[in-house]
Amino acid sequence: MRPARWLHWIMAVLVLSVIPAGFTMMNLPSGPAQDRFFDIHRSIGFTILCLAVLRVVVRILNPPPPRPANLPFALWLGAEVIHYALYTLLLVMPVLGWLASNAFGSAVRVYGLFTLPMLVGKDDALADLFGVTHQRLCYLMIMLLVLHIGGGLWHGIIRRDGVLSRMLPHLSRPRA
């Protein structure tokens, strides 16, 4: 389905940009450059959260195709577990980042356009808890992304079973 494909690839670009932005911001000295990276990271994170909610709605309304007959059940089950784990992280991680920012005492401004409500007040212990959890889940996200991308490439290059092509965006227009 076309909306699911486009959401997949838009989110892929966002996730693959928010992760390095996060590592960069944490390794910059305090100051305007680090603040800018935090703003970018938070804005992209909020966009990911909104798109993840939309993606879940699209998936509920338009379930994915059934397991291909030539795909062993164990491989399909592994892919399903990874997909649901990724969906969960795409919903949970932005909220944890939002909570961590608020507990640190920072408001979340989205692309300089508006400010999200404060979910919690300043609390150093909560900031550490939410921040460390967000960071650890980032490493889990990276591991799942490696498995997801590797699985897609394995299907496309090694197995050539059509599984990868089901999610590739089709840029050509349908003929009239």
C-alpha positions in Angstrom: 0.0 0.0 0.0 1.4 3.4 -1.0 0.8 5.4 2.2 2.5 2.7 4.3 5.5 2.7 1.9 5.9 6.4 2.0 5.5 6.6 5.8 8.1 3.8 6.1 10.7 5.6 4.0 10.0 9.1 5.4 10.4 7.7 8.9 13.5 5.8 7.9 15.2 9.0 6.8 14.1 10.7 10.0 15.3 7.9 12.3 18.6 7.6 10.5 19.1 11.4 11.0 17.9 11.7 14.6 20.3 9.0 15.9 23.5 10.7 14.7 22.1 14.1 15.8 21.6 12.6 19.3 25.1 11.3 19.5 26.5 14.6 18.1 24.6 16.8 20.6 25.8 14.6 23.5 29.4 15.0 22.5 29.3 18.8 21.9 30.4 21.2 24.6 27.6 23.1 26.3 26.6 26.2 24.3 24.7 27.4 21.3 25.8 24.6 18.9 24.7 21.9 21.4 21.4 23.7 22.1 20.8 23.8 18.3 21.4 20.1 18.0 19.0 19.5 21.0 16.3 21.5 19.2 16.8 19.6 16.0 16.8 16.3 17.8 13.7 17.1 19.7 11.9 18.4 16.7 12.7 15.4 14.6 11.7 13.1 17.6 8.3 14.8 17.8 7.8 14.4 14.1 8.7 10.7 14.4 6.1 10.4 17.2 3.4 11.9 15.1 4.2 9.8 12.1 4.5 6.7 14.2 0.9 7.3 15.5 -0.2 7.8 11.9 1.7 4.7 10.8 0.0 2.6 13.4 -3.4 3.9 12.3 -2.6 3.1 8.6 -1.4 -0.4 9.6 -4.6 -1.1 11.5 -6.8 0.2 8.7 -4.7 -1.6 6.0 -3.1 -4.8 7.4 0.1 -5.9 5.6 -0.1 -8.7 3.1 0.0 -12.2 4.5 3.2 -14.1 5.0 4.6 -15.2 1.6 4.2 -18.9 1.0 7.9 -19.3 0.4 8.9 -17.6 3.6 9.5 -20.0 6.5 7.3 -19.3 9.6 10.4 -18.8 11.9 11.7 -16.0 9.6 8.3 -14.4 9.3 7.9 -14.5 13.1 11.3 -13.0 13.7 10.5 -10.2 11.3 7.1 -9.6 13.0 8.8 -9.4 16.4 11.3 -6.9 15.1 8.6 -4.8 13.4 6.5 -4.6 16.6 9.6 -3.8 18.6 10.4 -1.0 16.2 6.9 0.4 16.3 7.0 0.3 20.1 10.3 2.2 20.2 9.1 4.7 17.6 6.3 5.6 20.0 8.1 5.3 23.4 11.5 6.9 22.6 10.1 10.3 21.6 7.9 10.4 24.7 10.9 9.5 26.9 13.0 12.2 25.3 10.2 14.7 25.9 10.0 13.6 29.5 13.7 13.8 29.9 13.9 17.3 28.5 11.1 18.5 30.7 12.6 16.9 33.8 15.9 18.5 32.9 14.0 21.8 32.9 13.9 22.3 29.2 10.8 22.9 27.1 10.5 21.1 23.8 10.2 23.6 20.9 9.3 22.0 17.6 11.1 23.6 14.7 10.8 26.9 16.4 7.1 26.9 15.6 5.5 25.9 18.9 6.3 24.6 22.3 5.0 21.3 23.6 3.4 21.3 27.0 5.6 20.4 30.0 4.7 16.8 31.0 6.7 16.9 34.2 8.4 19.5 36.3 12.2 19.9 36.8 13.5 16.9 38.6 17.1 15.8 38.3 16.5 12.2 39.3 13.7 11.8 36.7 15.8 13.5 34.1 18.5 11.0 34.7 16.1 8.1 34.6 14.3 9.2 31.5 17.6 10.2 29.8 19.4 7.0 30.5 16.4 4.9 29.5 16.1 6.9 26.2 19.8 6.4 25.6 19.7 2.6 26.3 16.7 2.2 24.1 18.6 4.0 21.3 21.2 1.2 21.3 18.3 -1.3 21.1 16.9 0.7 18.2 20.2 0.6 16.4 20.4 -3.2 16.9 16.9 -3.7 15.6 17.6 -1.3 12.6 20.6 -3.3 11.7 18.5 -6.5 11.8 15.7 -4.9 9.8 17.9 -3.4 7.1 20.0 -6.5 7.0 16.9 -8.7 6.6 15.6 -6.5 3.8 18.9 -6.6 1.9 19.0 -10.4 2.5 15.6 -10.8 1.0 16.4 -8.5 -1.9 19.9 -9.6 -2.8 20.3 -13.2 -1.5 16.8 -14.7 -1.6 15.3 -12.5 -4.3 11.9 -13.6 -3.0 10.0 -10.3 -3.5 9.7 -9.4 0.1 11.9 -6.3 -0.2 10.1 -5.1 -3.3 6.8 -5.0 -1.2 8.2 -2.0 0.7 10.2 -0.2 -2.0 8.5 3.1 -3.0 7.2 3.0 -6.5 7.9 6.4 -8.0 6.2 5.9 -11.3 2.6 7.1 -11.8 0.0 4.5 -12.7 -1.0 4.5 -16.3 -4.4 5.9 -17.2 
